[in-house]
Amino acid sequence: MKKAVRGGTGDGKGIGALMTAVRAGRANAVPTLLELLDAAARAEALTQLKALRAEVRSWDWNRWEETARVRRALYVAGAGCHTGAAAAADWLGGRDLLGWRTEDGVLALRVLADRTAEWRADVAQRLAAKPAVAESGYGLIRALVETSGAAVPATDGYVIGWTRAVAGDKLLERLRMDPQTRVLIAHALSMQETPDLLTWSGTDGSATHWPTAVAALTREGVLDRAEVVDLCVARLLRGGRPRDLRFPMALLQLVPPDAEERRDRVADWIGMTADATSSVAGYAQKTLSGLALEGALPGGAFAEMTAGVLFRTEKKLLRTQLSLVNKVLTKNPELAAEVLPVVADAFGHEDSEVQERALQVVARHLKDVDERTCRELAEAAALLGPAHRTAAEAVFGDRLGEPERLPYEEILPPVPEPQFLPGPQGTVEELVEDLLVQRRSDSAMEYERALDGLVRHAHHDREALASQLQEAFADAYWQNASGIALHRDYDHFQNGPRGLDAVLATVLGKVKPERIEAGRNQPVPMTSCLHGAMEASHEIRIWEVAHLIGGGTLPLLLSTPTRHTGGIDPLELVRRLREYADAGLEPAPVDLGHALLRVRREDPSAGRAAEEAEALGTAAGARLALWLRSENPLAATVRFHPRKEKESGRWWLVDRILVETAKRPEFRKDFPRSFHWLAGGLLPHARRCYHWEQVPERWATLLPADRELLAACLLSSMASAVDGDSARDVTGPLTLLAEGEGQMGRAVALVLAFGLGCRDAEDRLRAVDALLVLAARGELDARQVGRDLAWLLAERSMKPNRLADSARTAAATGAYRTVWTMLSEALPPLLDAEQPMRGLGELLAIAADCVERCGATGKLAGLERHASARGTSQLVTQARRLRNALGQRNDRGTSETT
């Protein structure tokens, strides 16, 4: 470190001047004042800077402007006073100081200029290793690297910061001139999550398009072509989300491997065809196809490739592969013995069309294999569905044995075991750790456990809790309003408590009492939608906790669930009420109301719990006993507007759903105002709802014992995911609904139907899981689900291919009878339609497969018209197959199917 300048001072006067400047927030003056201090004075100043930093953390939010200025000065002064590289990097990476990194990188660099090159290089590498710091502090880190001669820090955060710095219309020029480009492009291609700018960077060939620019550098020799190809192939082989593979895929197409590189990477291409995303697998399949037709792909490799592709579900890849097999075996019949057994594995494919194509390929090249292989192929033909039995007999003759006929058994998943929430956190440190995790999680149960932990620890030792929260949440927006607030009276919570933040801020005294009172007393307008009412009830509960946690009067929350569905075991709620009674405390009204809504009234222990609750001799105990004995469930009525066109265009499905809650006057009498909407006062007007794409898990846990009303509350969100293009991740609550309690009616059937037709594949998969769980519990009304599916399909709100995907997935688990029961109700209106909808043939194929598997018989209205039509379209072919499987006569029947 450079010594103090001659004539300067290292005494308390110089330190005092520095601290005065820092307290005044004069960051620009700090570098000059630091030059006047020697090493000892800087060490002494550092002690005072640390104390000031801790003091600033406790300042009231009304001092946000002053806080911002002081932290800016602290950032620079602390960097200049630290002598150790690790300590300096920790200071520069402090979460509470992080906001000033980009702006004050120049000032920080000035105060570090007198350190050795090795010291600055060490700091740069330490900062680059911290993702958030490296991303926002790219400018400072880059300057430290360049002035110290350090190695380029190839870290994810640094690469993200770099991509932002060089992006723009001059991208190619900047990349060409940057000596770090080769290292950072290589790291970008190895990242698990590709930087956004590399994924979305304009159209192909544009000045801002990263693949185009990197390809140009490769052609110019700035980047090594072989290395780029290696990196792209390796990244595609590792797999991941489609968005993360978009950059290496586009780059590989612009910098294609040559003939030798294609041959050298056969194993990589085969791996991609088996496991990669559809687009990547298609590229690898095309590459291998060229090698196979050139005769450059060994027979074993071709068989391995074929096995991997035929294991997939994408029809386009499967059809392409079977066509390729036919071409390759025609040119090289000696490969038939090695390849045809692999093709025969497709006899067991879930899609009957794939089975048929595989059988055709085997039939065409059966002459090229010996008798032993023929018999092996004939044995594999036992996997074919009944519809292909006749064709298989024509191919294999006497080699095909009699099919094994076993009684059908429906395969359903085991009924899920209840999952119990763990007990409260034992220490404040454990609670704080859970709170930090919960901020990044959407788990309703983690949320509930953290809220209960806050209440318990505030009751036990509020000061210790506040001390831990002050340190852990030093960078929270409600601690420091800089960059957010426009004036001193800014209210962070004017639009709601923002999860647990309002409670955390209340423990630290950061929330005005009038804000808490306003939140507690906010009304739930009877003009609100069901979602708005549920959200308002949740917010009022949080504000009640914020109000009571300040005085530490709540020993625990009554409403904390005991099960993952949100339910509370009755005896556990009695135990909590007993703890309140022993302490002489009255429950908080909203907390008790939430607990009553969550208590499991159908639990076998409910009767005993009612007796014990009544024996408590308290008003809360009496309310619980009465509620447990109530047999009047919450319910809802679902109605629909007829479809019509509006002046502005289509009237969306979500606009036409009307939900009315049952009349329950006791909610106005026995529950706080936040629950009065459950009395049946909300107006059934769906078009006021703006929550279509919001389905927090906590909504499902509010009504775990009343599934029909919960389902009604989810309808508009589900409808948006069916009828719209952007909604996704909306079916998560279906899992909790399927494992919950309460009556089942039209609303439950309808949300299941919506879930099966969602646009997003993951949403559909969760809906299938819920369907099967309900079937396993004996609670599924499959016929009602089918009738709702028929309505949605007939009015073109649901796409048939999405339902086909869901039905196929459910059937593949072994639930053929369940799926057929559902489809037997969904298909007749579609078959009777004057103009068959596109995709109906695929639904008939799934129905036929289910019937062949489960042995259902009978008639299906409208089927004969299509089965007796001329042609070989999928609709006609599968209609005939279904008719034959059902044993339906060649007359127009309308009787129901068994």
Secondary structure as UniProt FT lines:
FT   TURN            6..7
FT   HELIX           12..23
FT   TURN            24..25
FT   HELIX           27..29
FT   HELIX           30..35
FT   HELIX           39..57
FT   HELIX           61..63
FT   HELIX           64..81
FT   HELIX           85..92
FT   TURN            95..97
FT   HELIX           98..100
FT   TURN            101..104
FT   HELIX           105..111
FT   TURN            112..114
FT   HELIX           117..128
FT   HELIX           131..136
FT   HELIX           138..148
FT   HELIX           156..166
FT   TURN            169..170
FT   HELIX           171..177
FT   TURN            179..180
FT   HELIX           181..188
FT   TURN            189..190
FT   HELIX           196..199
FT   TURN            204..205
FT   TURN            207..208
FT   HELIX           210..220
FT   HELIX           225..238
FT   HELIX           242..254
FT   HELIX           259..264
FT   HELIX           266..275
FT   HELIX           278..294
FT   HELIX           299..310
FT   HELIX           315..331
FT   HELIX           333..335
FT   HELIX           336..344
FT   HELIX           345..348
FT   HELIX           352..365
FT   HELIX           366..368
FT   HELIX           371..380
FT   HELIX           381..383
FT   HELIX           386..388
FT   HELIX           389..396
FT   HELIX           397..399
FT   HELIX           428..438
FT   TURN            439..440
FT   HELIX           444..472
FT   TURN            473..475
FT   TURN            477..479
FT   TURN            482..484
FT   TURN            488..489
FT   TURN            492..495
FT   TURN            498..500
FT   HELIX           501..507
FT   TURN            508..509
FT   HELIX           513..520
FT   TURN            526..527
FT   HELIX           530..549
FT   TURN            550..552
FT   TURN            558..559
FT   TURN            564..565
FT   HELIX           570..582
FT   TURN            583..584
FT   HELIX           589..598
FT   TURN            601..602
FT   TURN            604..605
FT   HELIX           606..615
FT   HELIX           619..628
FT   STRAND          636..640
FT   STRAND          645..646
FT   TURN            647..648
FT   STRAND          649..650
FT   HELIX           653..656
FT   STRAND          657..661
FT   HELIX           666..670
FT   HELIX           673..679
FT   TURN            680..681
FT   HELIX           686..688
FT   TURN            692..693
FT   HELIX           697..702
FT   TURN            704..705
FT   HELIX           707..723
FT   HELIX           732..738
FT   HELIX           746..756
FT   HELIX           761..776
FT   TURN            777..778
FT   HELIX           782..794
FT   TURN            795..796
FT   HELIX           800..812
FT   TURN            813..814
FT   HELIX           816..832
FT   TURN            838..839
FT   HELIX           840..854
FT   TURN            861..862
FT   HELIX           863..867
FT   HELIX           874..886
//
